[in-house]
Amino acid sequence: MAQSLTTMLRDGRSYMDTWPMQKELYPLFPECRVIAATRLGIKVMPPLAILVAIVHYTVLGQDNLPQSIALAAFFLSMPLQGLLWLGHRSNQMLPPGLVAWYKDLHQKMRLHGCQVQMVKARPRYKELAGLLKTAFSELDRVFTKQWF
């Protein structure tokens, strides 16, 4: 399924906001590290891109203006790459092992009285993110420790 660039960036931002940043998930999923790096990049890369372009232009002169612009564009593209990866990942179907875990976790949460959406037959990572966010926000630490 082909998506537009803006749709993938929007999905990536939404996925980044939905995914729970919990220490238990760091060793299990790369999302935590990608989200942390992307958030840092969103804050740090724009000023760094301007600084690098100005220093490069000042030190090497006007003859190297295209290289200065290219360096600035590279620095600005780094957080976008994280958002694109997250947008792509959010729409991927879960592998079979995670589907079973997703369904089991969903069933346990319903038994504990959590309000969760209906279980999906073919869940994607964004449904897993929503379920995990609900689990970490509504359930106590004892329950979540046994699952992670």
HELIX and SHEET records of a PDB file:
HELIX    1   1 LEU A    5  THR A   18  1                                  14    
HELIX    2   2 GLU A   31  LEU A   60  1                                  30    
HELIX    3   3 GLN A   62  ASN A   64  5                                   3    
HELIX    4   4 LEU A   65  SER A   90  1                                  26    
HELIX    5   5 PRO A   96  LEU A  111  1                                  16    
HELIX    6   6 TYR A  125  GLU A  138  1                                  14    
HELIX    7   7 ARG A  141  TRP A  147  1                                   7    
END                                                                             
